[in-house]
Amino acid sequence: MTNLLQIDTSKRTGRSISRLLAKEFVEQWIASNPDSIVTYRDISQFPISHITAEWMDAEASSSSDRSILDSISELFSSKELVDELLLNDRYLISLPILNFIVPSTLKTYIDLIARTNLAVTENKHDSQGLLHGKKLLAIANQINNYPRNKNQDEVIKKFESYFRYIFEYIGVTDINFIYAYNQSEANLDRDLAIANARISINNFISDW
């Protein structure tokens, strides 16, 4: 049995293309994998807390000082998120590409899961991610708001480089992307881009 963690990140709900495509993916996934358990997390509508000074103190400390120990509760939510990743085999993350990178909701999530001794081990010489054997699919939509001296391929390359670097750091190396390009509501290619993303989803399900 292969378990799936679905994470939605868009601030939009009913009008979100990434959410819509992720929902359709999960419906097809369940149809093809009826024994699979799907865990759902919406980090936009039910946001997680940003890292605080107390969080950083508790994460860095091995002290028995009472004030430090009292702040350990600050780490609970991030441990819960990492445990969720460990319990699941596949990760589906839907997101808009904003300013050429992930939305702030997902950046906060990343900050909380990149935990030493939980998601990654480190020594003086290197680090090793602990989320071995996992697979990640990102379904992303992009509005054409590139600078005039940038093109779509260049933007996507930089986005994927950042995304891969972060998740490979914690051990996830099997990473794929499905895009819905041209999602400006005035763009005549918008529907075609969504249709192409749906074709990619249909082709992807059986081999994932």
N, C-alpha and C positions, 0 to 999 in steps of 0.2 A: 504494500500500500504506500502510495506516494502522497504526502501531504503538502498542501499549497498555502502559502501566506500571501494574501492580497493586500497591498497598501495603496490607498488613494491619497493624493497630495494636493489636488487642485482646489483653490478657493471657490471656484464655481461648482455648482451641483448639477442642476438640470441642464445647463448649457455646456457642460464640460465634455469635450470630445474625448479626452484621455480617459475619463471615467466611463463614458459610454462604451468605448472599445474594450476596456478592461472588463467591464460587466459581460460583454458578449464573449470575450475570451473565456471567462470563468464558466459561463453557461455551457460552452462547448467542451471545456475541460471536464466538467462534471458528467456530461453525457458520455464522454470517452473513458472516464475514470470514475465510475459510480461509487467505488469504495474509498475514494480520496476524501480526506477531511480538509475543508477550506476554512482558514482563519482569516477574518477580515479586520483591518485596522484603517481608520480614517484619521490621518494626522493633521487634517485641515479643519474639519468640522469638530473634531475632538482633539485639540492640539496638545502636544506634550510641552513640558517646561524647558526653557532654555537653561544652559549651564550657568550656574551661579558661582560666586566666590566660595560659598559654603561647600558646594559640590566639588569644586577643585581642591579645596583643603582636605575634604574627606577622601577623595580619590588618591591624593598624594601621600596621605599620612599613614604611618604605622604606629602612631603614638597611642599611649593609653590615657592621654589627657581627656578628661571628662567632656570638655567643650568640643573636642574633635569627635569623640564617640557619639555625642548627641547629634552631630550633623550627618552621621552615616545614613540616616533616612533619606537624605538628599540623593543617594545613589540608587535607591530602590527602583525607581522607574526605569533607569537605564539597564539595570540587571534584568528586569522583567522583559525589556525589549530584546536583549541578547538571548535570554532563555527561549523566547518565542522564535528567534531565528534558528537556534539549535534544534528545536523540536520539529521544524518543518524542513522539507527537502527541496521545494521550489519556491521562489519568490517572484511575485508579479508586482511591479511598481508602475503605477500610472502617474504621469506628470506632464505639465506644460514646461517648455523650455523658455525661461524668462531671463532676458539680458544675457543670453548665450550660455546659461548654466541652470542648475536645478533651482526650484523655488525655495524660499526660506524655510518652509515647513519641512522639506526633505533635508535641508542642510542641518536643521536642529536635530532631526532624527539621526543623521550620520554622526553628529557630535556625540550623541548619547550611546551609540552602539560601538564606536571605536574604542572599546574599553580594554586597557591592559589587564592581562590575566583572565579576562572573560572572553573576548573576541580575538585577542592577539597576545602573543608572548613576545617579550623583548629582552635582549641582553646587550652587552657592550658592543657587539659586533653586528647584529642584525635583528630582524623581527620576523615572526611567523604567524600568519592568520590561522585561526582555529576552526573556521567554518568550512571544513573540507567536504567535498562531494556534493555541494549544493549547486543549483542552477538558478540563474536570475534572468528574467525578461523584463525589459523596460518598454512600456508603450508610451510614446511621447508625441505631443502635438506642438507644432511650431507655426507661429504667425510670422509672415515675412516682414520683419522689421530690421533687416540687416543694414549696416552702413553701406554706402555706395561702393566702398572699396573692399567689401567682403562678399563672398558668395556662399550659397547654401552648404556646399561640400566642406568649405573651410570651417564654418560655424559648427557643423555636425561633428567634424573630426575633433575639434577642441572640446566639445561637450562630451563626446564618448571617451576621450583621453582622461578627463577629470573623473567621470563616472567609473571607468574601469580602475583607475588608480586607487580610488577610495575603497571599492569593494574587494579588489585583489589584496589590498592591505589586510583585510580581515579574513582572507582565505577563499573568497568566491572568485573563481577564475572562468567559469562557464557563463558568459554574459552575452546576451543578444538584445537587439533593439528592433522595434517596429515603429515606424513613424507615420504620422498624418501631417503632411506638409501643407503649406499654403492655407492656413486656417483663419486668415482674415475674413470676416463675414462678407466683405465686398469682392473677394477673390473668386473668379469664375471657375477656378480649378479646385475649389474647396471640396465639392462632393466627389469629384474624381479621386482626390487624395484619400478621402475616407474609404471609398470603395477599394482602392489599392491596399490600404491598411487591413481591411477585412479579408482580402485575398491572402495577404501575408499571414494573418491569424489562422485561417483555414489550413494553410500549408504547414504551419509550424506545429500545430497541436499534436499530430500523430508522432512526431519525432522527439518531442520534448520529454 
